Amino acid sequence: MSTGNGWGNAVLLIAAGLVGAAGVAAAASASHGDSRNLGAIAMICLAHGPALLALGLAGRGRVLRLSGLVLAMGTLLFVADLGLREWLGHALFPGAAPLAGAAMILGWLGLAIGGILALRKG
């Protein structure tokens, strides 16, 4: 992949693939039982995976790339925390879910800032 966008875009594509696969697996698992965690994992992954894919393919500029990486980190952290709660009965670490949620919010706000900056450029 030689798009000239550096390693950040490749990381976003890898995250998009992992998040998308986890979302489909969680949705399938949730359909066989009554798990609030699996439903949340599916929803978060299937909402954020396409955004990460778009950023990995077309995200230009430092602000969008950084926002995408923060969004990816928050999503993966959130999913890991909920998955551990589901299968092992404990959190990844105290406060992991709120930290991950804050990272996802910051990532989305960063995308908005990237859009505002793009408007100002031309």
Backbone hydrogen bonds in HBPLUS format (Angstrom, degrees):
<---DONOR---> <-ACCEPTOR-->    atom                        ^
c    i                          cat <-CA-CA->   ^        H-A-AA   ^      H-
h    n   atom  resd res      DA  || num        DHA   H-A  angle D-A-AA Bond
n    s   type  num  typ     dist DA aas  dist angle  dist       angle   num
A0011-VAL N   A0007-TRP O   2.90 MM   4  6.18 158.5  1.95 158.6 164.7     1
A0012-LEU N   A0008-GLY O   3.01 MM   4  6.27 152.2  2.09 143.2 150.9     2
A0013-LEU N   A0009-ASN O   2.99 MM   4  6.29 150.1  2.08 144.6 152.2     3
A0014-ILE N   A0010-ALA O   2.96 MM   4  6.26 157.6  2.01 150.3 156.4     4
A0015-ALA N   A0011-VAL O   2.86 MM   4  6.09 164.4  1.88 151.9 156.5     5
A0016-ALA N   A0012-LEU O   2.82 MM   4  5.98 153.7  1.89 143.0 150.8     6
A0017-GLY N   A0013-LEU O   3.01 MM   4  6.25 157.3  2.07 146.8 151.7     7
A0018-LEU N   A0014-ILE O   3.00 MM   4  6.29 164.6  2.02 154.7 158.7     8
A0019-VAL N   A0015-ALA O   2.80 MM   4  5.87 167.6  1.82 156.1 160.1     9
A0020-GLY N   A0016-ALA O   2.86 MM   4  5.86 160.1  1.90 144.5 150.9    10
A0021-ALA N   A0017-GLY O   2.99 MM   4  6.07 163.7  2.02 145.4 150.1    11
A0022-ALA N   A0018-LEU O   2.94 MM   4  6.08 160.5  1.97 146.7 152.7    12
A0023-GLY N   A0019-VAL O   2.90 MM   4  6.06 150.0  1.99 145.2 153.6    13
A0024-VAL N   A0020-GLY O   3.07 MM   4  6.37 159.1  2.12 151.8 155.8    14
A0025-ALA N   A0021-ALA O   2.97 MM   4  6.18 167.6  1.99 153.3 157.1    15
A0026-ALA N   A0022-ALA O   2.81 MM   4  5.90 159.1  1.86 146.9 153.2    16
A0027-ALA N   A0023-GLY O   2.93 MM   4  6.04 155.4  1.99 143.5 150.5    17
A0028-ALA N   A0024-VAL O   2.96 MM   4  6.17 159.8  2.00 149.4 154.8    18
A0029-SER N   A0025-ALA O   2.91 MM   4  6.14 162.4  1.94 149.3 154.5    19
A0030-ALA N   A0026-ALA O   2.78 MM   4  5.89 158.2  1.83 148.3 154.9    20
A0031-SER N   A0027-ALA O   3.09 MM   4  6.24 138.4  2.27 139.8 149.5    21
A0032-HIS N   A0029-SER O   3.09 MM   3  5.50 156.8  2.14 110.0 117.2    22
A0033-GLY N   A0030-ALA O   3.30 MM   3  5.44 169.0  2.31 107.9 110.8    23
A0039-GLY N   A0035-SER O   3.20 MM   4  6.36 159.0  2.24 144.6 150.5    24
A0040-ALA N   A0036-ARG O   3.00 MM   4  6.19 153.6  2.07 144.8 152.1    25
A0041-ILE N   A0037-ASN O   2.85 MM   4  6.11 158.1  1.90 152.0 158.4    26
A0042-ALA N   A0038-LEU O   2.95 MM   4  6.12 165.9  1.97 148.3 151.9    27
A0043-MET N   A0039-GLY O   2.98 MM   4  6.18 164.6  2.01 146.8 151.2    28
A0044-ILE N   A0040-ALA O   2.93 MM   4  6.04 175.0  1.93 156.3 157.8    29
A0045-CYS N   A0041-ILE O   2.90 MM   4  5.95 168.7  1.92 154.4 158.3    30
A0046-LEU N   A0042-ALA O   2.87 MM   4  5.88 165.6  1.89 151.7 156.4    31
A0047-ALA N   A0043-MET O   3.02 MM   4  6.04 130.3  2.28 139.8 151.5    32
A0048-HIS N   A0044-ILE O   2.92 MM   4  6.01 158.0  1.97 150.3 156.3    33
A0049-GLY N   A0045-CYS O   2.80 MM   4  5.53 156.4  1.85 147.3 153.3    34
A0052-LEU N   A0048-HIS O   2.93 MM   4  6.19 159.7  1.97 158.5 164.1    35
A0053-LEU N   A0049-GLY O   2.91 MM   4  6.16 153.5  1.98 151.3 159.5    36
A0054-ALA N   A0050-PRO O   2.92 MM   4  6.15 163.7  1.95 148.5 152.1    37
A0055-LEU N   A0051-ALA O   3.00 MM   4  6.23 160.5  2.04 148.5 153.9    38
A0056-GLY N   A0052-LEU O   2.86 MM   4  5.99 153.5  1.93 145.4 153.2    39
A0057-LEU N   A0053-LEU O   2.94 MM   4  6.16 148.4  2.05 150.0 158.1    40
A0058-ALA N   A0054-ALA O   2.81 MM   4  5.79 162.1  1.84 151.8 157.4    41
A0059-GLY N   A0055-LEU O   2.79 MM   4  4.18 140.0  1.95 114.9 122.3    42
A0065-ARG N   A0061-GLY O   3.07 MM   4  6.23 163.8  2.10 152.5 157.7    43
A0066-LEU N   A0062-ARG O   2.87 MM   4  5.92 167.5  1.89 151.6 155.6    44
A0067-SER N   A0063-VAL O   2.90 MM   4  5.98 159.5  1.94 146.2 152.7    45
A0068-GLY N   A0064-LEU O   2.89 MM   4  6.02 156.5  1.95 146.1 152.4    46
A0069-LEU N   A0065-ARG O   2.96 MM   4  6.24 153.3  2.04 147.6 154.8    47
A0070-VAL N   A0066-LEU O   2.94 MM   4  6.20 155.2  2.00 150.6 157.2    48
A0071-LEU N   A0067-SER O   2.89 MM   4  6.09 157.8  1.94 147.4 154.1    49
A0072-ALA N   A0068-GLY O   2.82 MM   4  6.02 156.6  1.88 146.9 153.5    50
A0073-MET N   A0069-LEU O   2.91 MM   4  6.07 162.5  1.94 145.6 150.4    51
A0074-GLY N   A0070-VAL O   2.93 MM   4  6.10 166.1  1.95 150.7 154.6    52
A0075-THR N   A0071-LEU O   2.93 MM   4  6.06 160.0  1.97 147.5 153.4    53
A0076-LEU N   A0072-ALA O   2.91 MM   4  6.07 172.6  1.91 156.8 158.6    54
A0077-LEU N   A0073-MET O   2.94 MM   4  6.01 159.6  1.98 149.0 155.1    55
A0078-PHE N   A0074-GLY O   2.92 MM   4  6.00 160.6  1.96 147.2 152.7    56
A0079-VAL N   A0075-THR O   2.95 MM   4  6.12 166.7  1.97 154.2 157.7    57
A0080-ALA N   A0076-LEU O   2.93 MM   4  6.02 157.3  1.99 143.4 150.1    58
A0081-ASP N   A0077-LEU O   2.95 MM   4  6.14 158.6  1.99 147.4 153.1    59
A0082-LEU N   A0078-PHE O   2.97 MM   4  6.26 168.9  1.98 154.4 156.9    60
A0083-GLY N   A0079-VAL O   2.83 MM   4  5.91 156.2  1.89 147.6 155.1    61
A0084-LEU N   A0080-ALA O   2.96 MM   4  6.14 159.9  2.01 148.3 152.9    62
A0085-ARG N   A0081-ASP O   3.03 MM   4  6.28 156.8  2.09 147.4 154.2    63
A0086-GLU N   A0082-LEU O   2.92 MM   4  6.12 150.7  2.00 144.7 152.7    64
A0087-TRP N   A0083-GLY O   2.90 MM   4  6.11 169.9  1.91 158.2 159.4    65
A0088-LEU N   A0084-LEU O   2.76 MM   4  5.13 151.6  1.84 135.8 144.9    66
A0089-GLY N   A0084-LEU O   3.02 MM   5  6.37 118.8  2.41 149.3 156.4    67
A0096-ALA N   A0093-PHE O   3.06 MM   3  5.49 150.1  2.15 145.9 140.6    68
A0099-LEU N   A0095-GLY O   3.09 MM   4  6.15 160.3  2.13 150.7 156.7    69
A0100-ALA N   A0096-ALA O   2.85 MM   4  5.99 159.9  1.89 152.7 158.7    70
A0101-GLY N   A0097-ALA O   2.85 MM   4  6.02 159.1  1.89 151.6 157.7    71
A0102-ALA N   A0098-PRO O   2.92 MM   4  6.10 156.9  1.98 144.8 150.8    72
A0103-ALA N   A0099-LEU O   2.97 MM   4  6.25 152.6  2.05 144.8 152.5    73
A0104-MET N   A0100-ALA O   2.94 MM   4  6.25 156.0  1.99 150.1 156.4    74
A0105-ILE N   A0101-GLY O   2.97 MM   4  6.24 161.2  2.01 150.3 155.2    75
A0106-LEU N   A0102-ALA O   2.89 MM   4  6.12 162.7  1.92 150.4 155.2    76
A0107-GLY N   A0103-ALA O   2.83 MM   4  6.04 152.6  1.91 146.8 154.8    77
A0108-TRP N   A0104-MET O   3.01 MM   4  6.30 160.9  2.04 152.8 156.5    78
A0109-LEU N   A0105-ILE O   2.92 MM   4  6.18 161.2  1.95 152.9 158.6    79
A0110-GLY N   A0106-LEU O   2.80 MM   4  5.96 148.3  1.90 144.6 153.7    80
A0111-LEU N   A0107-GLY O   3.07 MM   4  6.42 142.2  2.22 141.1 150.8    81
A0111-LEU N   A0108-TRP O   3.13 MM   3  5.09 122.3  2.48  92.6 106.9    82
A0112-ALA N   A0108-TRP O   3.16 MM   4  6.57 150.9  2.25 144.6 151.9    83
A0113-ILE N   A0109-LEU O   2.95 MM   4  6.31 155.3  2.02 148.1 155.0    84
A0114-GLY N   A0110-GLY O   2.84 MM   4  6.10 154.9  1.91 146.0 153.2    85
A0115-GLY N   A0111-LEU O   2.95 MM   4  6.27 148.1  2.06 144.3 152.7    86
A0116-ILE N   A0112-ALA O   2.94 MM   4  6.28 155.2  2.00 149.1 156.0    87
A0117-LEU N   A0113-ILE O   2.87 MM   4  6.14 162.9  1.90 155.5 159.9    88
A0118-ALA N   A0114-GLY O   2.97 MM   4  6.16 149.9  2.07 140.7 149.1    89
A0119-LEU N   A0115-GLY O   3.00 MM   4  6.29 151.8  2.08 146.6 153.7    90
A0120-ARG N   A0116-ILE O   3.05 MM   4  6.34 152.1  2.13 148.0 155.6    91
A0121-LYS N   A0117-LEU O   3.07 MM   4  6.31 137.8  2.26 142.3 153.0    92
